[in-house]
Amino acid sequence: MRRKTGFTLMELLVVFVILGVLAAVAAPRFINLSSEAKVKVLMTVSASVKAANDQLQILSKLPSYRSRPAENRNRADLTEVDMDGDGIFEILLKCGFLDDNEIVKRIDFSDEQLFTENIDYDKLYIGFVEKNIKSSQCYFMYRQSMGETIPTRCDSSDPNFEPTYQVVSTGC
């Protein structure tokens, strides 16, 4: 008597149907994980920039760190800071906060999938596309202290004194 080995056609079809249903249910969840991961990266970038800003603002006021008005700028709102005491003033602050161009120099973006773009005079956008980051609707935006204005003095009561940290995630 011959013994049957293997699966019947019906058993294989049932397995394929079950796998298909599982794939249809699981695929949106995996796609959503990618979106959630991008949002988490942008939130981490935002927290890192804020922490760097807070740290530099405090350190620039300590006597062990040297700061001076920015050379050749003739502006009261810009300050240069020598962080390591080597006599080279490597950080530019606007009203005590990081200038928008300094963010890329101060934060280590080890992820090669993050791109930066300066739009307008006072904003830095960080996102996942190389060009037109703002139109992607998945980005972090940093607006420097006092925005585009060039104040004669930095006034902490001005509503634009503090920099702006914004995460937009509708397109992630």
Secondary structure, DSSP 8 states (H G I E B T S, - for coil): -----S--HHHHHHHHHHHHHHHHHHHHHHHHHHHHHHHHHHHHHHHHHHHHHHHHHHHTTSTTSEEEE-TTT--TTEEEEESSSSS---EEEETTEE-GGGHHHHS----TT-EEEEETTTEEEEESSSS-TGGGT-EEEEE-TTTT---SS--TTSTTSS-EEEEE-TT-
